């Protein structure tokens, strides 16, 4: 897992593009209430959160994608209840 994250973030230089894409895909689903886009945001932020969690001052950073997963669940339940 560490080698995959190392290649993604360090060798390919995808740290900032993944972070920017995650922020954009976090704001868009909040406006549109889309659970699919919120899950995509959680997937995109996971490598960055994993990278930050390995540093001593930020061991809690690995749990940041869980916030987006909770939002996705809430959006899914909200849409399902509105259709009924």
QUIQUIRA-V926706 format. One record per pair of residues at least 6 apart in sequence whose ideal C-beta (glycine too) atoms are under 7 Angstrom apart, sorted by the first residue. I is the first residue (numbers start at 1). J is the second residue. D is the distance in whole Angstrom. If there is no record, write none. Layout:
I & J & D
I & J & D
//
This chain:
5 & 47 & 6
5 & 50 & 6
5 & 51 & 6
8 & 14 & 5
8 & 47 & 5
9 & 15 & 5
9 & 47 & 6
9 & 51 & 5
15 & 48 & 6
18 & 44 & 5
18 & 47 & 6
18 & 48 & 6
19 & 48 & 5
21 & 44 & 5
22 & 41 & 5
22 & 44 & 4
22 & 45 & 4
25 & 37 & 5
25 & 40 & 5
25 & 41 & 4
25 & 44 & 6
26 & 41 & 4
26 & 68 & 7
28 & 37 & 6
29 & 37 & 4
29 & 38 & 4
29 & 41 & 7
29 & 75 & 7
33 & 75 & 5
33 & 78 & 7
33 & 79 & 7
34 & 75 & 7
35 & 72 & 4
35 & 75 & 4
35 & 76 & 4
35 & 79 & 7
38 & 68 & 5
38 & 71 & 5
38 & 72 & 4
38 & 75 & 6
39 & 69 & 7
39 & 72 & 5
41 & 68 & 5
42 & 65 & 4
42 & 68 & 4
42 & 69 & 5
42 & 72 & 7
45 & 64 & 6
45 & 65 & 5
45 & 68 & 7
46 & 65 & 5
49 & 61 & 5
49 & 62 & 5
49 & 64 & 5
49 & 65 & 6
50 & 62 & 6
52 & 58 & 5
52 & 61 & 4
53 & 59 & 6
53 & 61 & 4
53 & 62 & 4
//
